[in-house]
Every structure is written in structure tokens, then in C-alpha cells.
Amino acid sequence: MAFLQRLGWYLVGLSIGIVFLVFFLKKKSGEEGLEFCYFPNCRVLKDMRSKSLVFDENLPEQFKDTVLITSFLTDGDVDFGKSDTEAEPCKVYIIFHEVNGEDYQMQAENCSEQVVIKTIEKAL
């Protein structure tokens, strides 16, 4: 094979690879609504966002706000040291998040069909 033929095949393969890469990165950038979670914190929060929310009856009315809960489940940090990930039937997670300049923690039970918000209080 001559150099020009090899160069031609190389450029064909390169262009196919670039087209594939553009479509893959376009989906990963969020235009298609796909989200790639690799770390445990992201995976737990994504799983909890996909389920219906239920508020505990002891939760104060001021915290029964889905926008507040969504901010916890989007930008929060799961404390796996304080969480009980082996609990049955629902895993219990402690999630920290800053709200209006103050740190809060939320205790949530992650069940198979729903997420039960147990408590929200200022972090110590």
C-alpha cells in the first residue's frame, strides 16, 4: 500500500471516530438529559431523585418544601460514615447541604419505591 492510501484509510477512521465522539460528548454534556454518575455520592442522590418523596408526619411544615428537598438531592453531600447503608428494608442516609449560608442535615430513608424524609435540622 502506498503512503497516500494508508493516509486515506487513516483519515476515514479518524473522521468516523470524531463523529462518534461528538455524539457521545453531546449526550454527556446534558443536552439529551443523560447524567453519568461514577461516585457513590452522585449515585445515591440520583437514585433518590428518581423516586417519589414522602414527608414524615413529625417533619415541621417549614421543611415540607419540594424545592428545598430537591436542592438537598441535587447538591447535597452524603455522609456515609453516619448513614446506615445496611438497614432493612430502607437504607438511611444523612445528607448535608448549605441553605442560605447555614449548614443543614437531612435524614432520609431510601426505600425501594419511595424516599421518606425523616428530619431536617441545622448541622452541628
N, C-alpha and C positions, 0 to 999 in steps of 0.2 A: 504494500500500500504506500502510496506516495504521501508526502507530508500534507498536502492540501486535502486529501481525502480524510486523513486522520483528524485534521483540524476541523473539517466539516462535521464529522461524526461527533467530535468533542463539543462543538457549538450547538448541535441538535440536542445532545444530552443535557448540556448546561441550560439551554432555554426551557426544556421540559422541567428541569429541577427548579428553576426560578419561578415558573408558573405555579408549580405545586407549592413552593414556599410562600408565594404571595397569597394564595388562597388559605393556607394554613395559618399564617400570621394574621390575616384579616379576621378569621374566626376567633383567634386567640385574643385579639385586641378588644373584643367586646361588641363589635358591630352586629354579630349574629346572635348575641346573647349567651354565648358559651363562656363558662368560667372554669379554669383549670386550678384545682386546689391540690397542692402537694404536701403541705404541712398539716399536722394534726389539728392545730387551732382552726385553720381555714376549713378543713373537712368537717369538723364538729359543727361549726357555725352554719355552714352550707346545709348540712343535714337538718339542723333545727329550723332554718328558714323555709325548708320545703314542707313543713308540717303545719297543721292548724294550731293556733295559740289558744290556751285556756288559762284564765286567771284564777288563782286560789281565792277562796272566799275571804281569807284573812288579809289579803293584799289591800292596802289603803287605796281609796278611789283615785287619788292623785297619780298613782303609778299604773293605773289601768289604761294606758295610752299606747296604742299600737305603734305610733311613730317612735316613742321612747324605746319600746321593746325592739323594734326594727333596728334602731341605732345600736343597741347592745349586740344584736345578732349579726350586724354588718361590720362594725368597727371594734367590737369588744375583744378582750384577751381572756382566754380560758385559763384558769389556774388549775392545772391537772394535779398538783400536789394537794389541794384542798377538795377537789372533786372526787366523787365516788363513782368511778367508771365501771365497777364490777357489780353495782347494785342491781337487784332484780325486783320487779320487772322493768323498772325505769332507771336509767343512769342519771345521776345527779351531778350537775355541773355548776361551778362557781365562775361567773363571768364578770370581769372588771371593765369599766368604761368611764370616761370622763364626760360629765354632763354639766355645762355652764361653769366650767372651771373647777368643779368639785368631783372627786373620785367616788363612784358608787359601785356596789357589787350586787349582782343578781344571782339568786339561786333558782335554777330551773331543772325540772325533771324531763328528760328526753325519753319519751315512751315510743312505742312502735308506730302509733298513729297520730300522736299529738305531743305538744310541748306544754307542760304545766309550769307557769310562772309562780313560784312559791313566795319569794321575798325580794324586795329591792331596798337596800339601805346604804347609808354612807359607809365607805370603806374606812377601816381603822388604820 
